Amino acid sequence: MSDSPVYVVLGAGPGLGLGVARRFAEEGYDVVLAARTADDAAPLAATLATEGHRAEGVGIDLHDAADIEDVVRGVGERHGRIDVLHFNPSAWREKSPLELSVAELLEDVAFGAGGLLPAVQAAHPFMEPGARVLVTGSAAADTPSPGAATLGVQKAAVRNLVTSLDKTLAPEGVRAVAVQINGVLAKDGPFTPQPIADAMWAAVRRSDDDWTPHVPYNG
């Protein structure tokens, strides 16, 4: 059981996922990084541990709703709480709408949006008033690339789902927010992990009086 708040990121990687996890760790959160496999997650957790933070890595199959539920529930049972659940994945498929099949579209939407449902449902029993659901959004929701048509559908769908989740959870004092990154992730400048992580931290720290379920990040 943890006396410290707990941050969980699903779809962790060495870029934005690690950067946001570091930001929460710096604020005293115990961090759980869920990547495709435990071997993928281990070096991410080790990086934060060498910086003096409390971090663990776990594997998760974001194509499998049952595995998402099992992993998130396991985190809640080990720590006794989940204070921030961060849903970070998206699928990139280089196909235009004239090439894309219905099955491919649905597969990607299930991965990049649908997986939020079992994650929140499993986390819900461990979320007290003040807990937050955080989702990585994208400008693709409004300006999709025709060469990778499923990404825009994923991001529009998950943004819409966040609105429903926020309205559902708000009476319990739990809120949901999608931070929409209106730019391309880069190695330098305002679209690097650190300033985006700062924006995500600021988004979840807002009071209910100032709350909106969508926050744009324009760099």
N, C-alpha and C positions, 0 to 999 in steps of 0.2 A: 504494500500500500504506500502511496506517495502523499507526503504532506505538501509538496509543491504542485503547482498547476501542471497539467499535462497537455502537450501539443502533439498531435499525430498528423503526419502528412502521408497521403496515399499518392503513389506515383512519384516518389522521390528520385531525384537524379543529382548529378554533380553540379548542376547549374542553379536554376531558380529554386528547386526543391531544397537543396542544401542551404542556399542563401537565406531563405525564409526561415528554415529550421534554426539556423544560427541566430537570427534576429530574436526569435522567441527564447532560445536558450540563454541569450544575453540578458533577458528579462527575468530569468530564474525558473523557466519552465523545464521540466523533464521532457525530453524529445524522443519521439518514436518515428523512425523513418522506414516506411514500407515501400520497398522496391520490388522489381520483378522476381528476384530470388533473394534468399538470405545472403548469398555470396555477393550480390550486387549491393545490398544494403550495408553489409558489414564495414566496408571502407568509409562509407559516408558517416556512420556512427563513430568510427574510430577517429576520423578527422575532428569531429566536435569534441570527442573525449580528450584528445591531445591538447585541445584548447581550454580544457578545464570544465567542460560542460557534461551534464548527465544525459547520455544518449544511448539508444539501442536501435538495432536494425532488424527488420523482419522481412520475410518474403511474402508476396501477395499476388494472386492471379486475378487481375482486374477484369478478366473476361468471365469470371466465375462468381456469380452472386453469393453462392454458399461459402466460398472461400473468403470473400470480402467480409461476410458476416462473422465467420469464425475468427479471422485475424483481428478485426476491430473489437469484437466481444472479448477476445483474449487479452487485448491491451487493457480494456476496462476492468477486467477481473484482476489482472496483475497489479494495476495501479489504484484501483478503486475509484477512478474518476477519469473523465475526458473533458478538458476545458476548451480546447480548440481542435476541431476536426477539419483538416485542410484537404480538399479534393483537388488534385493537381493534374490528372492525366488528360491527354488528348491523343487521338489517332491521326496520323498523317498518311493519306493515301493519294497518290498522284494520278487521279482520274477525273476527267471532266464529267458533267452531267450526261453527256452523250455516250460515255463509256461505262458509267457506273451502273451496277446492278442494284436492285432493291435489297438483296441479301447483304451486299457490301455496305450499303448505306446504313441499314439497321444494325449491322455488326459494329460499325464505328460509333453510332449514336449510343448503343448499349454500353460501349466502353467509355466514351468521353462524357456521357451525361447520365445514362441509366445506372451506372455503378454508384452514383451518389445515393440512391435510394437504400440499398442494403447497408451501405456504410452508416448513414444517419440512423436507420432503424436499429442497428446493432449498438451504436454509440448512445442512443437516446437514454437508456436506463442509467447511464453513468454521467449524464450532463445535468448539472445543477443550474439554478438561476445565475446568469452572467456568462454561461458557456456560449460558445460561438461556433457556427459552421462557416468556413471560409472556402471560397471557390476561386480558382484561377480562371478569369475570363479573358476574352480576346476581342480585338477589333473585328476579327473574322465574323463575329455575330452580326455585324452591320454591313461590313464590306467584304464578303466572301471572295476567295480566289476561285475562279472557275476551273483552274487546273488541279485543285484539291478540294472538290466540292463538299466532301463530308465534314470538313473542319468547321465551316461556317454553320452547318446544321447542328453539329455537336454543341458549339458555343452558344447559339441562340437557344437551343433546347435547355442547356444547363442553366442559363441565365433565367429562363422562364421558370424552371423548377425551383430555383433559389427563391423566387418571389413567393411561390406557394409554400415552401418550407418555412420561410420567415413568418408568414401569416399564421401558419399552423403552430409554430413553436413560441411565438411572441407571448401568448398568455402565460407561459411557464417561465418567462424571463430569459429564454434562450433565443438568440437571433441568428439569422443567416445573411451572408453578404457575398456577392460576386464582385471581385475587383477586376475591372476590364482593362487590360493592358493595351492601350491604343498606340502600339508601335512594335517594332521588331526587336527581339532580344539581341543584345550586342555585347561585345567585350569591353567597350568604353562608352562613357556618357550616361544619360539618364535611364537607359533601358538595360542597364546591368542589374544583376541580382540585388545588390545592396539597396539602391534607392527604391526598387520595387518592393523589397522586403519591408523597408521603412513605411511605405504606403499601405501595405497589408497590415502591419502592426497598428498603424493609426486607424485603419478601417475597423478593426475589431475592438479597439479601445473606446469607441464612441459610446455615449450614453443613449438610452432608449429615446430620449427627447430629440436627439440629433440623428436618429437611425434612419438609414435608407438601405434597401436590399441591394442596391447597385452603386458602385463607386468607380468612376472613371480614373484611370491613371494615364495622364498625357505627357509625362516626362518632365 
